[in-house]
Amino acid sequence: MIEILNPTLLSRARDTGALVGGILQELKSRSTVGTNLLDIDRWAKDLIVEAGATSCYVDYAPSFGRGPFGHYICTAVNDAVLHGRPHDYTLADGDLLTLDLAVLLGGVAADAAISFIVGESRPPESVALIGATERALAAGIAAARPGARIGDIAHAIGTVLGEAGYAVNTEFGGHGIGSTMHQDPHVPNTGRPGRGYKLRPGLLLALEPWVMADTARLVTDADGWTLRSATGCRTAHTEHTIAITDDGAEILTLPNQPRP
């Protein structure tokens, strides 16, 4: 299903996106050396409930997971990159942490992810990974405009990741979003320009470039959810929900987003 939002729903999407962006920044500020991943999950729950929103994750049970996810946020550390299930782990200086959050508010969902380094250390490999995903996301957003195609976004993202020296996995990527978290169209992190669904105003997309330092192969953790790099190398993942407008792409998941 591909949804095209009317102006009323787009206004609600802005509220949802600002909430997601704000929660992620709040959780980032609290995630310091000594923080437990289960504390982050608890904080996420409290912030979601306080806002009158609903988690998209707690009851989420797709075919690739093992039963309902059961948590309010994805917390992926170091070699974990996607669907990181919170568990009893205490963050250490230099850990690369990805927080991925999706909520539903006013009948519209928004989805975003941030990767950052915990503490004072700045491992060069981690800095490079995060930087590549952020540049790729910016390139994908720049390519998202009415009349362009999904392949144009995918090509823009994949070009940046490839030029940075990373292999691109196409098993998981971006997606449409609206009244539910995951919708068509699929947005791979590499592709051919001029191909795929034509973008039109009112379409919401969650773009999410992610990379692993020296492999494109994933393995599934014993928890049945967390996806890790097959070689144990570090990973990074950055995501925004955007709306296609007459003027191009509007980023919805920035914190404290000013209303037009």
C-alpha atoms as an extended CHARMM CRD file, in Angstrom:
* protein
*
       260  EXT
         1         1  MET       CA              0.0000000000        0.0000000000        0.0000000000  PROA      1               0.0000000000
         2         2  ILE       CA              1.2110000000        3.5010000000       -0.8910000000  PROA      2               0.0000000000
         3         3  GLU       CA             -0.4910000000        6.3580000000        0.9670000000  PROA      3               0.0000000000
         4         4  ILE       CA             -0.6360000000        9.9560000000       -0.1840000000  PROA      4               0.0000000000
         5         5  LEU       CA             -1.3890000000       12.2570000000        2.7400000000  PROA      5               0.0000000000
         6         6  ASN       CA             -3.8250000000       15.1380000000        2.5150000000  PROA      6               0.0000000000
         7         7  PRO       CA             -2.9060000000       18.5190000000        4.1030000000  PROA      7               0.0000000000
         8         8  THR       CA             -4.5800000000       17.6340000000        7.4160000000  PROA      8               0.0000000000
         9         9  LEU       CA             -2.6500000000       14.3870000000        7.7880000000  PROA      9               0.0000000000
        10        10  LEU       CA              0.5620000000       16.0630000000        6.6630000000  PROA      10              0.0000000000
        11        11  SER       CA              0.1230000000       18.5860000000        9.4770000000  PROA      11              0.0000000000
        12        12  ARG       CA             -0.2360000000       15.7060000000       11.9310000000  PROA      12              0.0000000000
        13        13  ALA       CA              2.8460000000       14.0430000000       10.4280000000  PROA      13              0.0000000000
        14        14  ARG       CA              4.8540000000       17.1520000000       11.2780000000  PROA      14              0.0000000000
        15        15  ASP       CA              3.7870000000       16.8150000000       14.9050000000  PROA      15              0.0000000000
        16        16  THR       CA              4.7150000000       13.1240000000       14.9780000000  PROA      16              0.0000000000
        17        17  GLY       CA              8.0470000000       13.7790000000       13.3130000000  PROA      17              0.0000000000
        18        18  ALA       CA              8.9760000000       16.5760000000       15.7150000000  PROA      18              0.0000000000
        19        19  LEU       CA              8.1230000000       14.2700000000       18.6260000000  PROA      19              0.0000000000
        20        20  VAL       CA             10.3490000000       11.4750000000       17.2910000000  PROA      20              0.0000000000
        21        21  GLY       CA             13.2290000000       13.8650000000       16.6420000000  PROA      21              0.0000000000
        22        22  GLY       CA             12.8850000000       15.4330000000       20.0750000000  PROA      22              0.0000000000
        23        23  ILE       CA             12.7650000000       12.1010000000       21.9020000000  PROA      23              0.0000000000
        24        24  LEU       CA             15.8620000000       10.8700000000       20.0870000000  PROA      24              0.0000000000
        25        25  GLN       CA             17.8290000000       13.9730000000       21.0570000000  PROA      25              0.0000000000
        26        26  GLU       CA             16.6590000000       13.6700000000       24.6730000000  PROA      26              0.0000000000
        27        27  LEU       CA             17.7220000000       10.0280000000       24.7870000000  PROA      27              0.0000000000
        28        28  LYS       CA             21.0600000000       10.8760000000       23.1950000000  PROA      28              0.0000000000
        29        29  SER       CA             21.7520000000       13.4390000000       25.9110000000  PROA      29              0.0000000000
        30        30  ARG       CA             20.9810000000       10.8550000000       28.6090000000  PROA      30              0.0000000000
        31        31  SER       CA             23.0110000000        8.0280000000       27.0070000000  PROA      31              0.0000000000
        32        32  THR       CA             26.3750000000        8.3510000000       28.7110000000  PROA      32              0.0000000000
        33        33  VAL       CA             29.0670000000        5.9890000000       29.9400000000  PROA      33              0.0000000000
        34        34  GLY       CA             27.4070000000        3.6950000000       32.4820000000  PROA      34              0.0000000000
        35        35  THR       CA             23.9100000000        3.9230000000       30.9930000000  PROA      35              0.0000000000
        36        36  ASN       CA             22.1060000000        0.6100000000       30.6130000000  PROA      36              0.0000000000
        37        37  LEU       CA             20.2170000000       -0.0980000000       27.3870000000  PROA      37              0.0000000000
        38        38  LEU       CA             17.1770000000       -1.1140000000       29.4180000000  PROA      38              0.0000000000
        39        39  ASP       CA             17.1650000000        2.3490000000       31.0040000000  PROA      39              0.0000000000
        40        40  ILE       CA             17.0510000000        3.9090000000       27.5160000000  PROA      40              0.0000000000
        41        41  ASP       CA             14.0740000000        1.7100000000       26.6650000000  PROA      41              0.0000000000
        42        42  ARG       CA             12.3090000000        2.7550000000       29.8730000000  PROA      42              0.0000000000
        43        43  TRP       CA             12.9900000000        6.4390000000       29.1830000000  PROA      43              0.0000000000
        44        44  ALA       CA             11.6390000000        6.0340000000       25.6420000000  PROA      44              0.0000000000
        45        45  LYS       CA              8.4480000000        4.4700000000       26.9820000000  PROA      45              0.0000000000
        46        46  ASP       CA              7.9460000000        7.2950000000       29.4720000000  PROA      46              0.0000000000
        47        47  LEU       CA              8.4560000000       10.0040000000       26.8240000000  PROA      47              0.0000000000
        48        48  ILE       CA              6.1240000000        8.3140000000       24.3370000000  PROA      48              0.0000000000
        49        49  VAL       CA              3.3550000000        7.8210000000       26.9000000000  PROA      49              0.0000000000
        50        50  GLU       CA              3.7750000000       11.3560000000       28.2470000000  PROA      50              0.0000000000
        51        51  ALA       CA              3.2380000000       12.7260000000       24.7220000000  PROA      51              0.0000000000
        52        52  GLY       CA              0.0640000000       10.6880000000       24.2360000000  PROA      52              0.0000000000
        53        53  ALA       CA              1.6910000000        8.7200000000       21.4130000000  PROA      53              0.0000000000
        54        54  THR       CA              1.8530000000        5.0020000000       20.7110000000  PROA      54              0.0000000000
        55        55  SER       CA              4.9490000000        2.8880000000       20.1170000000  PROA      55              0.0000000000
        56        56  CYS       CA              5.2010000000        1.2590000000       16.6940000000  PROA      56              0.0000000000
        57        57  TYR       CA              7.5660000000       -1.3680000000       18.1000000000  PROA      57              0.0000000000
        58        58  VAL       CA              6.1150000000       -3.0390000000       21.2000000000  PROA      58              0.0000000000
        59        59  ASP       CA              3.6510000000       -5.2730000000       19.3530000000  PROA      59              0.0000000000
        60        60  TYR       CA              5.5500000000       -5.3220000000       16.0580000000  PROA      60              0.0000000000
        61        61  ALA       CA              5.8670000000       -8.9070000000       14.8200000000  PROA      61              0.0000000000
        62        62  PRO       CA              7.0060000000       -9.1110000000       11.1620000000  PROA      62              0.0000000000
        63        63  SER       CA              8.1380000000      -12.2920000000        9.4530000000  PROA      63              0.0000000000
        64        64  PHE       CA             11.8380000000      -11.5090000000        9.9680000000  PROA      64              0.0000000000
        65        65  GLY       CA             11.5730000000      -11.1760000000       13.7750000000  PROA      65              0.0000000000
        66        66  ARG       CA             10.9610000000      -13.7190000000       16.5080000000  PROA      66              0.0000000000
        67        67  GLY       CA              7.5760000000      -12.8030000000       17.9580000000  PROA      67              0.0000000000
        68        68  PRO       CA              6.6020000000       -9.2930000000       19.1040000000  PROA      68              0.0000000000
        69        69  PHE       CA              9.5730000000       -6.9460000000       19.5260000000  PROA      69              0.0000000000
        70        70  GLY       CA              8.4380000000       -6.1170000000       23.0580000000  PROA      70              0.0000000000
        71        71  HSD       CA             10.3970000000       -2.8570000000       23.5060000000  PROA      71              0.0000000000
        72        72  TYR       CA              9.9210000000        0.8350000000       22.7460000000  PROA      72              0.0000000000
        73        73  ILE       CA             13.1620000000        1.6190000000       20.9190000000  PROA      73              0.0000000000
        74        74  CYS       CA             15.9050000000       -0.1600000000       18.9870000000  PROA      74              0.0000000000
        75        75  THR       CA             19.3220000000        0.1130000000       20.6650000000  PROA      75              0.0000000000
        76        76  ALA       CA             22.1590000000       -1.1740000000       18.4720000000  PROA      76              0.0000000000
        77        77  VAL       CA             25.7270000000       -1.1160000000       19.8320000000  PROA      77              0.0000000000
        78        78  ASN       CA             28.9660000000       -1.4480000000       17.8400000000  PROA      78              0.0000000000
        79        79  ASP       CA             28.5450000000       -4.5070000000       15.5650000000  PROA      79              0.0000000000
        80        80  ALA       CA             24.7310000000       -4.3860000000       15.8520000000  PROA      80              0.0000000000
        81        81  VAL       CA             23.1440000000       -2.2560000000       13.1280000000  PROA      81              0.0000000000
        82        82  LEU       CA             19.3940000000       -2.9000000000       12.8210000000  PROA      82              0.0000000000
        83        83  HSD       CA             16.5140000000       -3.9660000000       15.0890000000  PROA      83              0.0000000000
        84        84  GLY       CA             18.7380000000       -3.8870000000       18.1720000000  PROA      84              0.0000000000
        85        85  ARG       CA             16.6690000000       -5.2990000000       21.0190000000  PROA      85              0.0000000000
        86        86  PRO       CA             17.3780000000       -3.5560000000       24.3400000000  PROA      86              0.0000000000
        87        87  HSD       CA             19.0480000000       -5.8540000000       26.8520000000  PROA      87              0.0000000000
        88        88  ASP       CA             21.1440000000       -5.6970000000       30.0050000000  PROA      88              0.0000000000
        89        89  TYR       CA             24.2380000000       -3.9530000000       28.6340000000  PROA      89              0.0000000000
        90        90  THR       CA             26.0590000000       -0.9700000000       30.1470000000  PROA      90              0.0000000000
        91        91  LEU       CA             27.5020000000        1.5380000000       27.7030000000  PROA      91              0.0000000000
        92        92  ALA       CA             31.2750000000        2.0630000000       27.7250000000  PROA      92              0.0000000000
        93        93  ASP       CA             33.4270000000        4.9350000000       26.5210000000  PROA      93              0.0000000000
        94        94  GLY       CA             33.8050000000        4.7520000000       22.7410000000  PROA      94              0.0000000000
        95        95  ASP       CA             30.7690000000        2.5640000000       22.0810000000  PROA      95              0.0000000000
        96        96  LEU       CA             28.9580000000        3.3650000000       18.8360000000  PROA      96              0.0000000000
        97        97  LEU       CA             25.2560000000        3.4940000000       19.6840000000  PROA      97              0.0000000000
        98        98  THR       CA             22.3410000000        3.6740000000       17.2660000000  PROA      98              0.0000000000
        99        99  LEU       CA             18.8900000000        4.6390000000       18.5190000000  PROA      99              0.0000000000
       100       100  ASP       CA             15.9890000000        3.9060000000       16.1510000000  PROA      100             0.0000000000
       101       101  LEU       CA             12.4980000000        5.0860000000       17.1030000000  PROA      101             0.0000000000
       102       102  ALA       CA              9.0580000000        5.0280000000       15.4880000000  PROA      102             0.0000000000
       103       103  VAL       CA              5.8290000000        6.2620000000       17.0380000000  PROA      103             0.0000000000
       104       104  LEU       CA              2.2300000000        6.8960000000       16.0190000000  PROA      104             0.0000000000
       105       105  LEU       CA              0.5380000000       10.1850000000       16.9510000000  PROA      105             0.0000000000
       106       106  GLY       CA             -2.7090000000       11.5450000000       15.5610000000  PROA      106             0.0000000000
       107       107  GLY       CA             -3.0260000000        8.5700000000       13.2580000000  PROA      107             0.0000000000
       108       108  VAL       CA              0.3270000000        9.1670000000       11.5010000000  PROA      108             0.0000000000
       109       109  ALA       CA              3.6730000000        7.4410000000       12.1230000000  PROA      109             0.0000000000
       110       110  ALA       CA              7.2130000000        8.8040000000       11.9220000000  PROA      110             0.0000000000
       111       111  ASP       CA             10.5030000000        6.8850000000       12.0440000000  PROA      111             0.0000000000
       112       112  ALA       CA             14.0750000000        8.0910000000       12.5870000000  PROA      112             0.0000000000
       113       113  ALA       CA             17.4800000000        6.8700000000       13.7480000000  PROA      113             0.0000000000
       114       114  ILE       CA             20.6930000000        8.4610000000       14.9830000000  PROA      114             0.0000000000
       115       115  SER       CA             24.1590000000        6.9850000000       15.4850000000  PROA      115             0.0000000000
       116       116  PHE       CA             26.6760000000        8.5490000000       17.8670000000  PROA      116             0.0000000000
       117       117  ILE       CA             29.7040000000        7.7250000000       19.9620000000  PROA      117             0.0000000000
       118       118  VAL       CA             29.2850000000        7.4400000000       23.7170000000  PROA      118             0.0000000000
       119       119  GLY       CA             31.7370000000        9.2020000000       26.0240000000  PROA      119             0.0000000000
       120       120  GLU       CA             34.9000000000       11.0830000000       25.1180000000  PROA      120             0.0000000000
       121       121  SER       CA             36.6120000000        8.6330000000       22.7610000000  PROA      121             0.0000000000
       122       122  ARG       CA             36.3500000000        9.2070000000       19.0240000000  PROA      122             0.0000000000
       123       123  PRO       CA             37.4520000000        6.0110000000       17.2230000000  PROA      123             0.0000000000
       124       124  PRO       CA             38.2570000000        7.0770000000       13.6300000000  PROA      124             0.0000000000
       125       125  GLU       CA             36.4370000000        4.1230000000       12.0850000000  PROA      125             0.0000000000
       126       126  SER       CA             33.2720000000        4.9890000000       13.9860000000  PROA      126             0.0000000000
       127       127  VAL       CA             33.4800000000        8.6610000000       13.0480000000  PROA      127             0.0000000000
       128       128  ALA       CA             33.8420000000        7.6700000000        9.3840000000  PROA      128             0.0000000000
       129       129  LEU       CA             30.8950000000        5.2690000000        9.4810000000  PROA      129             0.0000000000
       130       130  ILE       CA             28.5530000000        7.8150000000       11.0270000000  PROA      130             0.0000000000
       131       131  GLY       CA             29.7000000000       10.5410000000        8.6500000000  PROA      131             0.0000000000
       132       132  ALA       CA             29.0960000000        8.3610000000        5.5990000000  PROA      132             0.0000000000
       133       133  THR       CA             25.5260000000        7.5340000000        6.6110000000  PROA      133             0.0000000000
       134       134  GLU       CA             24.7600000000       11.1870000000        7.3640000000  PROA      134             0.0000000000
       135       135  ARG       CA             26.1320000000       12.3410000000        3.9960000000  PROA      135             0.0000000000
       136       136  ALA       CA             24.2370000000        9.5660000000        2.2050000000  PROA      136             0.0000000000
       137       137  LEU       CA             21.0100000000       10.5510000000        3.9270000000  PROA      137             0.0000000000
       138       138  ALA       CA             21.5020000000       14.1760000000        2.9180000000  PROA      138             0.0000000000
       139       139  ALA       CA             22.0880000000       13.0810000000       -0.6880000000  PROA      139             0.0000000000
       140       140  GLY       CA             18.9600000000       10.9420000000       -0.6820000000  PROA      140             0.0000000000
       141       141  ILE       CA             16.8690000000       13.7870000000        0.7020000000  PROA      141             0.0000000000
       142       142  ALA       CA             18.2430000000       16.1630000000       -1.9360000000  PROA      142             0.0000000000
       143       143  ALA       CA             17.1620000000       13.7110000000       -4.6630000000  PROA      143             0.0000000000
       144       144  ALA       CA             13.6080000000       13.4290000000       -3.2960000000  PROA      144             0.0000000000
       145       145  ARG       CA             11.3880000000       15.8060000000       -5.2420000000  PROA      145             0.0000000000
       146       146  PRO       CA              8.1170000000       15.5730000000       -7.1900000000  PROA      146             0.0000000000
       147       147  GLY       CA              8.5700000000       13.7350000000      -10.4770000000  PROA      147             0.0000000000
       148       148  ALA       CA             11.7680000000       11.9970000000       -9.3630000000  PROA      148             0.0000000000
       149       149  ARG       CA             11.7340000000        8.2480000000       -8.8300000000  PROA      149             0.0000000000
       150       150  ILE       CA             12.6810000000        5.9250000000       -5.9930000000  PROA      150             0.0000000000
       151       151  GLY       CA             15.7100000000        4.8470000000       -8.0180000000  PROA      151             0.0000000000
       152       152  ASP       CA             17.0040000000        8.4280000000       -7.9710000000  PROA      152             0.0000000000
       153       153  ILE       CA             17.0080000000        8.4180000000       -4.1640000000  PROA      153             0.0000000000
       154       154  ALA       CA             18.5650000000        4.9540000000       -4.0090000000  PROA      154             0.0000000000
       155       155  HSD       CA             21.2650000000        5.9240000000       -6.5000000000  PROA      155             0.0000000000
       156       156  ALA       CA             22.1290000000        9.0970000000       -4.5700000000  PROA      156             0.0000000000
       157       157  ILE       CA             22.4590000000        7.1860000000       -1.2880000000  PROA      157             0.0000000000
       158       158  GLY       CA             24.4130000000        4.3090000000       -2.8210000000  PROA      158             0.0000000000
       159       159  THR       CA             26.8280000000        6.6270000000       -4.6180000000  PROA      159             0.0000000000
       160       160  VAL       CA             27.8660000000        8.2840000000       -1.3600000000  PROA      160             0.0000000000
       161       161  LEU       CA             28.2320000000        4.9970000000        0.5000000000  PROA      161             0.0000000000
       162       162  GLY       CA             30.2070000000        3.4220000000       -2.3480000000  PROA      162             0.0000000000
       163       163  GLU       CA             32.5390000000        6.4040000000       -2.6720000000  PROA      163             0.0000000000
       164       164  ALA       CA             33.2050000000        6.1190000000        1.0590000000  PROA      164             0.0000000000
       165       165  GLY       CA             34.3690000000        2.5430000000        0.4940000000  PROA      165             0.0000000000
       166       166  TYR       CA             31.4520000000        0.6340000000        1.9780000000  PROA      166             0.0000000000
       167       167  ALA       CA             29.6110000000       -2.3320000000        0.4910000000  PROA      167             0.0000000000
       168       168  VAL       CA             25.8310000000       -1.8550000000        0.4560000000  PROA      168             0.0000000000
       169       169  ASN       CA             23.4110000000       -4.4740000000        1.7470000000  PROA      169             0.0000000000
       170       170  THR       CA             20.0010000000       -4.3750000000        0.0380000000  PROA      170             0.0000000000
       171       171  GLU       CA             18.0800000000       -6.7250000000        2.3560000000  PROA      171             0.0000000000
       172       172  PHE       CA             16.8080000000       -3.7900000000        4.4100000000  PROA      172             0.0000000000
       173       173  GLY       CA             16.3580000000       -0.1500000000        3.4580000000  PROA      173             0.0000000000
       174       174  GLY       CA             13.9730000000        2.7690000000        3.5580000000  PROA      174             0.0000000000
       175       175  HSD       CA             10.2370000000        2.5690000000        3.1230000000  PROA      175             0.0000000000
       176       176  GLY       CA              6.9800000000        4.3840000000        2.7590000000  PROA      176             0.0000000000
       177       177  ILE       CA              5.2720000000        5.4350000000        5.9850000000  PROA      177             0.0000000000
       178       178  GLY       CA              1.9140000000        6.9010000000        6.9280000000  PROA      178             0.0000000000
       179       179  SER       CA             -0.9060000000        5.4250000000        8.9920000000  PROA      179             0.0000000000
       180       180  THR       CA              1.4060000000        2.4640000000        9.6000000000  PROA      180             0.0000000000
       181       181  MET       CA              5.1610000000        2.3050000000       10.0830000000  PROA      181             0.0000000000
       182       182  HSD       CA              6.1860000000        0.1510000000        7.1230000000  PROA      182             0.0000000000
       183       183  GLN       CA              4.5530000000        0.6410000000        3.7230000000  PROA      183             0.0000000000
       184       184  ASP       CA              5.4510000000        0.5690000000        0.0670000000  PROA      184             0.0000000000
       185       185  PRO       CA              7.4780000000        1.7250000000       -1.7140000000  PROA      185             0.0000000000
       186       186  HSD       CA             10.7070000000        0.0640000000       -0.6130000000  PROA      186             0.0000000000
       187       187  VAL       CA             13.7030000000        2.4040000000       -0.8760000000  PROA      187             0.0000000000
       188       188  PRO       CA             16.9530000000        0.4280000000       -1.2470000000  PROA      188             0.0000000000
       189       189  ASN       CA             20.2450000000        2.0300000000       -0.3240000000  PROA      189             0.0000000000
       190       190  THR       CA             21.5830000000        1.6440000000       -3.8320000000  PROA      190             0.0000000000
       191       191  GLY       CA             19.9060000000        1.5380000000       -7.2070000000  PROA      191             0.0000000000
       192       192  ARG       CA             19.5630000000        2.8290000000      -10.7390000000  PROA      192             0.0000000000
       193       193  PRO       CA             18.3310000000        6.3700000000      -11.3950000000  PROA      193             0.0000000000
       194       194  GLY       CA             15.0990000000        6.8570000000      -13.2920000000  PROA      194             0.0000000000
       195       195  ARG       CA             13.5840000000        3.5910000000      -12.0600000000  PROA      195             0.0000000000
       196       196  GLY       CA             10.7210000000        2.7980000000       -9.7030000000  PROA      196             0.0000000000
       197       197  TYR       CA              7.7490000000        4.6480000000       -8.2740000000  PROA      197             0.0000000000
       198       198  LYS       CA              7.3790000000        8.3150000000       -9.2520000000  PROA      198             0.0000000000
       199       199  LEU       CA              7.3330000000       10.6470000000       -6.2610000000  PROA      199             0.0000000000
       200       200  ARG       CA              4.3470000000       12.9200000000       -5.7160000000  PROA      200             0.0000000000
       201       201  PRO       CA              3.4080000000       15.5120000000       -3.0770000000  PROA      201             0.0000000000
       202       202  GLY       CA              1.9040000000       13.9900000000        0.0520000000  PROA      202             0.0000000000
       203       203  LEU       CA              4.1040000000       10.8800000000       -0.0050000000  PROA      203             0.0000000000
       204       204  LEU       CA              6.0050000000       10.1490000000        3.2040000000  PROA      204             0.0000000000
       205       205  LEU       CA              9.2540000000        8.1850000000        3.0670000000  PROA      205             0.0000000000
       206       206  ALA       CA             11.6100000000        6.9740000000        5.7750000000  PROA      206             0.0000000000
       207       207  LEU       CA             15.1180000000        7.0410000000        4.2940000000  PROA      207             0.0000000000
       208       208  GLU       CA             17.7220000000        5.0690000000        6.2280000000  PROA      208             0.0000000000
       209       209  PRO       CA             21.2440000000        4.5110000000        4.9470000000  PROA      209             0.0000000000
       210       210  TRP       CA             23.1970000000        2.0390000000        7.0700000000  PROA      210             0.0000000000
       211       211  VAL       CA             26.6100000000        0.4580000000        6.6050000000  PROA      211             0.0000000000
       212       212  MET       CA             29.0480000000       -2.0130000000        8.0980000000  PROA      212             0.0000000000
       213       213  ALA       CA             32.7640000000       -1.2700000000        8.0750000000  PROA      213             0.0000000000
       214       214  ASP       CA             34.0750000000       -4.2770000000        6.1310000000  PROA      214             0.0000000000
       215       215  THR       CA             31.1710000000       -6.4800000000        5.0350000000  PROA      215             0.0000000000
       216       216  ALA       CA             27.7060000000       -6.4280000000        3.5000000000  PROA      216             0.0000000000
       217       217  ARG       CA             26.5900000000       -9.6140000000        5.2460000000  PROA      217             0.0000000000
       218       218  LEU       CA             24.2880000000       -9.6820000000        8.2500000000  PROA      218             0.0000000000
       219       219  VAL       CA             23.7820000000      -12.3160000000       10.9360000000  PROA      219             0.0000000000
       220       220  THR       CA             20.8550000000      -12.5450000000       13.3390000000  PROA      220             0.0000000000
       221       221  ASP       CA             21.5370000000      -12.4510000000       17.0560000000  PROA      221             0.0000000000
       222       222  ALA       CA             20.3070000000      -15.1530000000       19.4210000000  PROA      222             0.0000000000
       223       223  ASP       CA             17.4870000000      -12.8070000000       20.5040000000  PROA      223             0.0000000000
       224       224  GLY       CA             15.8860000000      -13.3760000000       17.0950000000  PROA      224             0.0000000000
       225       225  TRP       CA             15.8280000000       -9.6490000000       16.2900000000  PROA      225             0.0000000000
       226       226  THR       CA             19.1770000000       -7.8830000000       16.4630000000  PROA      226             0.0000000000
       227       227  LEU       CA             21.0520000000       -7.8410000000       13.1490000000  PROA      227             0.0000000000
       228       228  ARG       CA             24.8350000000       -7.7130000000       13.3950000000  PROA      228             0.0000000000
       229       229  SER       CA             27.7320000000       -7.4970000000       10.9740000000  PROA      229             0.0000000000
       230       230  ALA       CA             28.9170000000      -10.9810000000       10.0200000000  PROA      230             0.0000000000
       231       231  THR       CA             32.5380000000      -10.0810000000       10.7770000000  PROA      231             0.0000000000
       232       232  GLY       CA             31.9410000000       -8.2910000000       14.0790000000  PROA      232             0.0000000000
       233       233  CYS       CA             32.9330000000       -4.9390000000       12.5760000000  PROA      233             0.0000000000
       234       234  ARG       CA             31.3190000000       -1.6880000000       13.6280000000  PROA      234             0.0000000000
       235       235  THR       CA             28.2160000000       -0.2920000000       11.9690000000  PROA      235             0.0000000000
       236       236  ALA       CA             26.1490000000        2.9070000000       11.7130000000  PROA      236             0.0000000000
       237       237  HSD       CA             22.5870000000        3.8170000000       10.7470000000  PROA      237             0.0000000000
       238       238  THR       CA             20.9780000000        7.2190000000       10.1690000000  PROA      238             0.0000000000
       239       239  GLU       CA             17.3130000000        7.8510000000        9.2830000000  PROA      239             0.0000000000
       240       240  HSD       CA             14.7900000000       10.6320000000        8.7340000000  PROA      240             0.0000000000
       241       241  THR       CA             11.1380000000       10.6310000000        7.7430000000  PROA      241             0.0000000000
       242       242  ILE       CA             10.5270000000       13.0990000000        4.9230000000  PROA      242             0.0000000000
       243       243  ALA       CA              7.4560000000       14.4030000000        3.1240000000  PROA      243             0.0000000000
       244       244  ILE       CA              7.4530000000       15.0430000000       -0.5940000000  PROA      244             0.0000000000
       245       245  THR       CA              6.0890000000       18.5460000000       -1.1820000000  PROA      245             0.0000000000
       246       246  ASP       CA              5.6650000000       20.7440000000       -4.2510000000  PROA      246             0.0000000000
       247       247  ASP       CA              9.0320000000       22.3130000000       -3.3970000000  PROA      247             0.0000000000
       248       248  GLY       CA             10.9940000000       19.1220000000       -2.6850000000  PROA      248             0.0000000000
       249       249  ALA       CA             11.5890000000       17.1340000000        0.5050000000  PROA      249             0.0000000000
       250       250  GLU       CA             10.5930000000       18.3670000000        3.9450000000  PROA      250             0.0000000000
       251       251  ILE       CA             12.4080000000       16.6640000000        6.8290000000  PROA      251             0.0000000000
       252       252  LEU       CA              9.8010000000       15.8460000000        9.4700000000  PROA      252             0.0000000000
       253       253  THR       CA             11.9250000000       14.2300000000       12.1760000000  PROA      253             0.0000000000
       254       254  LEU       CA             14.0620000000       17.1860000000       13.1590000000  PROA      254             0.0000000000
       255       255  PRO       CA             13.5470000000       18.1260000000       16.8190000000  PROA      255             0.0000000000
       256       256  ASN       CA             11.5560000000       21.3090000000       17.4520000000  PROA      256             0.0000000000
       257       257  GLN       CA             10.7060000000       21.5430000000       13.7660000000  PROA      257             0.0000000000
       258       258  PRO       CA              9.1840000000       24.9690000000       13.0350000000  PROA      258             0.0000000000
       259       259  ARG       CA              5.6940000000       24.7490000000       11.5860000000  PROA      259             0.0000000000
       260       260  PRO       CA              5.1790000000       26.3400000000        8.1390000000  PROA      260             0.0000000000
